[in-house]
Amino acid sequence: MYYTKVNQDNCIACGLCQIISPELFDYTSEGIAFTKMDSNAGNAPIPAERFDAFLDAYRKCPTGAILRSESPFPPTEQ
């Protein structure tokens, strides 16, 4: 089981992740990517049927902004 979120500081709003995996990724009004399934918290597992598309987006992200983990990401401080 894997988890994902986008490091929004590294996102250049290229659009590639949303083209490859529109079920997992979307964009803010500023064009910065985020994961749709948990509002970029990184605590919802990637559905098995979406994993191949996720992996393709993860590998093709030009800045490495898409993160993955085998456990949920810790909450971010706000």
Backbone as JSON Lines, residues from 0, in Angstrom:
{"i":0,"aa":"M","n":[0.85,-1.17,0.0],"ca":[0.0,0.0,0.0],"c":[0.9,1.24,0.0]}
{"i":1,"aa":"Y","n":[0.56,2.19,-0.85],"ca":[1.32,3.43,-0.95],"c":[0.42,4.64,-0.75]}
{"i":2,"aa":"Y","n":[1.05,5.71,-0.33],"ca":[0.4,6.99,-0.1],"c":[1.13,8.04,-0.92]}
{"i":3,"aa":"T","n":[0.43,9.1,-1.29],"ca":[1.06,10.15,-2.08],"c":[0.55,11.52,-1.68]}
{"i":4,"aa":"K","n":[1.38,12.5,-1.97],"ca":[0.99,13.89,-1.89],"c":[1.96,14.67,-2.76]}
{"i":5,"aa":"V","n":[1.65,15.92,-3.01],"ca":[2.48,16.76,-3.86],"c":[3.23,17.76,-2.98]}
{"i":6,"aa":"N","n":[4.53,17.84,-3.18],"ca":[5.31,18.9,-2.56],"c":[5.03,20.16,-3.38]}
{"i":7,"aa":"Q","n":[4.12,20.96,-2.9],"ca":[3.63,22.09,-3.69],"c":[4.69,23.17,-3.89]}
{"i":8,"aa":"D","n":[5.7,23.2,-3.05],"ca":[6.79,24.16,-3.25],"c":[7.62,23.82,-4.48]}
{"i":9,"aa":"N","n":[7.64,22.54,-4.86],"ca":[8.42,22.1,-6.02],"c":[7.59,22.03,-7.31]}
{"i":10,"aa":"C","n":[6.27,22.1,-7.2],"ca":[5.39,21.99,-8.37],"c":[5.56,23.21,-9.27]}
{"i":11,"aa":"I","n":[5.73,22.95,-10.58],"ca":[5.85,24.04,-11.55],"c":[4.59,24.18,-12.41]}
{"i":12,"aa":"A","n":[3.51,23.5,-12.01],"ca":[2.22,23.6,-12.69],"c":[2.31,23.22,-14.17]}
{"i":13,"aa":"C","n":[3.07,22.16,-14.45],"ca":[3.22,21.73,-15.85],"c":[1.98,21.01,-16.38]}
{"i":14,"aa":"G","n":[1.18,20.42,-15.48],"ca":[-0.04,19.75,-15.89],"c":[0.1,18.27,-16.18]}
{"i":15,"aa":"L","n":[1.31,17.76,-16.16],"ca":[1.54,16.37,-16.56],"c":[0.83,15.36,-15.66]}
{"i":16,"aa":"C","n":[0.89,15.55,-14.34],"ca":[0.28,14.56,-13.45],"c":[-1.23,14.48,-13.66]}
{"i":17,"aa":"Q","n":[-1.86,15.61,-13.88],"ca":[-3.31,15.61,-14.06],"c":[-3.69,15.02,-15.42]}
{"i":18,"aa":"I","n":[-2.85,15.18,-16.41],"ca":[-3.09,14.56,-17.72],"c":[-2.97,13.04,-17.61]}
{"i":19,"aa":"I","n":[-1.94,12.58,-16.91],"ca":[-1.68,11.14,-16.78],"c":[-2.67,10.48,-15.83]}
{"i":20,"aa":"S","n":[-3.0,11.14,-14.73],"ca":[-3.84,10.52,-13.69],"c":[-4.87,11.53,-13.16]}
{"i":21,"aa":"P","n":[-5.87,11.87,-13.97],"ca":[-6.86,12.87,-13.54],"c":[-7.71,12.43,-12.37]}
{"i":22,"aa":"E","n":[-7.76,11.13,-12.1],"ca":[-8.53,10.64,-10.96],"c":[-7.82,10.97,-9.64]}
{"i":23,"aa":"L","n":[-6.5,11.13,-9.67],"ca":[-5.73,11.37,-8.46],"c":[-5.3,12.82,-8.26]}
{"i":24,"aa":"F","n":[-5.06,13.54,-9.35],"ca":[-4.48,14.87,-9.24],"c":[-5.37,15.95,-9.83]}
{"i":25,"aa":"D","n":[-5.34,17.11,-9.19],"ca":[-6.05,18.29,-9.68],"c":[-5.18,19.49,-9.36]}
{"i":26,"aa":"Y","n":[-5.7,20.69,-9.64],"ca":[-4.92,21.91,-9.46],"c":[-5.69,22.96,-8.68]}
{"i":27,"aa":"T","n":[-4.94,23.74,-7.91],"ca":[-5.52,24.88,-7.2],"c":[-5.79,25.98,-8.23]}
{"i":28,"aa":"S","n":[-6.43,27.05,-7.78],"ca":[-6.7,28.18,-8.7],"c":[-5.4,28.81,-9.19]}
{"i":29,"aa":"E","n":[-4.29,28.58,-8.47],"ca":[-2.99,29.08,-8.89],"c":[-2.27,28.11,-9.82]}
{"i":30,"aa":"G","n":[-2.88,26.95,-10.09],"ca":[-2.28,25.98,-10.99],"c":[-1.33,25.0,-10.32]}
{"i":31,"aa":"I","n":[-1.3,24.96,-9.0],"ca":[-0.41,24.06,-8.27],"c":[-1.14,22.73,-8.01]}
{"i":32,"aa":"A","n":[-0.46,21.63,-8.28],"ca":[-1.07,20.31,-8.16],"c":[-1.32,19.92,-6.7]}
{"i":33,"aa":"F","n":[-2.34,19.08,-6.53],"ca":[-2.63,18.46,-5.23],"c":[-3.32,17.13,-5.47]}
{"i":34,"aa":"T","n":[-3.27,16.26,-4.46],"ca":[-3.97,14.98,-4.57],"c":[-5.43,15.18,-4.19]}
{"i":35,"aa":"K","n":[-6.31,14.7,-5.05],"ca":[-7.74,14.9,-4.86],"c":[-8.32,14.07,-3.73]}
{"i":36,"aa":"M","n":[-7.81,12.86,-3.53],"ca":[-8.47,11.93,-2.63],"c":[-8.41,12.33,-1.17]}
{"i":37,"aa":"D","n":[-7.45,13.18,-0.8],"ca":[-7.36,13.61,0.61],"c":[-6.89,15.06,0.73]}
{"i":38,"aa":"S","n":[-7.15,15.85,-0.28],"ca":[-6.77,17.27,-0.29],"c":[-5.29,17.47,0.03]}
{"i":39,"aa":"N","n":[-4.47,16.58,-0.53],"ca":[-3.02,16.65,-0.45],"c":[-2.47,16.38,0.96]}
{"i":40,"aa":"A","n":[-3.24,15.7,1.8],"ca":[-2.76,15.38,3.14],"c":[-1.79,14.19,3.14]}
{"i":41,"aa":"G","n":[-1.94,13.31,2.17],"ca":[-1.06,12.14,2.11],"c":[-1.43,11.05,3.09]}
{"i":42,"aa":"N","n":[-2.69,10.98,3.46],"ca":[-3.1,9.95,4.43],"c":[-4.12,8.96,3.89]}
{"i":43,"aa":"A","n":[-4.49,9.07,2.62],"ca":[-5.39,8.11,2.0],"c":[-4.57,7.2,1.08]}
{"i":44,"aa":"P","n":[-4.72,5.9,1.19],"ca":[-3.95,5.01,0.33],"c":[-4.36,5.16,-1.14]}
{"i":45,"aa":"I","n":[-3.39,4.99,-2.01],"ca":[-3.66,5.04,-3.45],"c":[-4.47,3.79,-3.8]}
{"i":46,"aa":"P","n":[-5.64,3.94,-4.42],"ca":[-6.43,2.76,-4.8],"c":[-5.64,1.88,-5.77]}
{"i":47,"aa":"A","n":[-5.74,0.58,-5.58],"ca":[-4.99,-0.37,-6.42],"c":[-5.23,-0.15,-7.9]}
{"i":48,"aa":"E","n":[-6.47,0.16,-8.27],"ca":[-6.79,0.34,-9.68],"c":[-6.21,1.64,-10.25]}
{"i":49,"aa":"R","n":[-5.7,2.52,-9.42],"ca":[-5.1,3.79,-9.86],"c":[-3.58,3.79,-9.73]}
{"i":50,"aa":"F","n":[-3.02,2.69,-9.21],"ca":[-1.59,2.69,-8.9],"c":[-0.71,2.83,-10.15]}
{"i":51,"aa":"D","n":[-1.04,2.15,-11.23],"ca":[-0.21,2.24,-12.44],"c":[-0.17,3.67,-12.98]}
{"i":52,"aa":"A","n":[-1.31,4.34,-13.0],"ca":[-1.35,5.73,-13.46],"c":[-0.58,6.63,-12.5]}
{"i":53,"aa":"F","n":[-0.72,6.38,-11.2],"ca":[0.06,7.14,-10.22],"c":[1.55,6.98,-10.49]}
{"i":54,"aa":"L","n":[2.0,5.74,-10.64],"ca":[3.42,5.46,-10.84],"c":[3.95,6.16,-12.09]}
{"i":55,"aa":"D","n":[3.17,6.18,-13.14],"ca":[3.56,6.87,-14.36],"c":[3.73,8.37,-14.11]}
{"i":56,"aa":"A","n":[2.77,8.97,-13.42],"ca":[2.86,10.4,-13.09],"c":[4.04,10.67,-12.17]}
{"i":57,"aa":"Y","n":[4.23,9.82,-11.18],"ca":[5.33,9.95,-10.23],"c":[6.67,9.95,-10.96]}
{"i":58,"aa":"R","n":[6.84,9.02,-11.86],"ca":[8.11,8.89,-12.59],"c":[8.35,10.01,-13.58]}
{"i":59,"aa":"K","n":[7.29,10.59,-14.12],"ca":[7.43,11.61,-15.16],"c":[7.4,13.04,-14.64]}
{"i":60,"aa":"C","n":[7.11,13.23,-13.35],"ca":[7.08,14.59,-12.8],"c":[8.47,15.22,-12.98]}
{"i":61,"aa":"P","n":[8.56,16.33,-13.72],"ca":[9.88,16.89,-14.02],"c":[10.64,17.46,-12.82]}
{"i":62,"aa":"T","n":[9.94,17.76,-11.75],"ca":[10.61,18.34,-10.57],"c":[10.63,17.39,-9.37]}
{"i":63,"aa":"G","n":[10.06,16.21,-9.51],"ca":[10.0,15.28,-8.39],"c":[9.05,15.74,-7.29]}
{"i":64,"aa":"A","n":[8.07,16.56,-7.66],"ca":[7.14,17.12,-6.67],"c":[6.16,16.08,-6.13]}
{"i":65,"aa":"I","n":[5.92,15.02,-6.89],"ca":[5.01,13.97,-6.43],"c":[5.79,13.05,-5.49]}
{"i":66,"aa":"L","n":[5.3,12.94,-4.28],"ca":[5.95,12.13,-3.26],"c":[5.19,10.82,-3.07]}
{"i":67,"aa":"R","n":[5.89,9.79,-2.62],"ca":[5.21,8.54,-2.28],"c":[5.83,7.98,-1.01]}
{"i":68,"aa":"S","n":[5.02,7.22,-0.29],"ca":[5.45,6.63,0.97],"c":[4.69,5.33,1.19]}
{"i":69,"aa":"E","n":[5.29,4.43,1.94],"ca":[4.61,3.18,2.3],"c":[3.74,3.35,3.54]}
{"i":70,"aa":"S","n":[3.77,4.53,4.15],"ca":[2.91,4.83,5.29],"c":[2.36,6.24,5.13]}
{"i":71,"aa":"P","n":[1.29,6.57,5.83],"ca":[0.71,7.91,5.7],"c":[1.75,8.99,6.06]}
{"i":72,"aa":"F","n":[1.66,10.11,5.38],"ca":[2.54,11.24,5.68],"c":[2.1,11.88,7.0]}
{"i":73,"aa":"P","n":[3.04,12.39,7.78],"ca":[2.66,13.05,9.02],"c":[1.89,14.33,8.72]}
{"i":74,"aa":"P","n":[1.02,14.76,9.61],"ca":[0.29,16.0,9.37],"c":[1.25,17.19,9.27]}
{"i":75,"aa":"T","n":[0.9,18.13,8.41],"ca":[1.73,19.32,8.27],"c":[1.25,20.38,9.24]}
{"i":76,"aa":"E","n":[2.17,21.14,9.75],"ca":[1.83,22.24,10.67],"c":[1.31,23.41,9.88]}
{"i":77,"aa":"Q","n":[0.27,24.05,10.41],"ca":[-0.31,25.19,9.69],"c":[-0.28,26.43,10.51]}
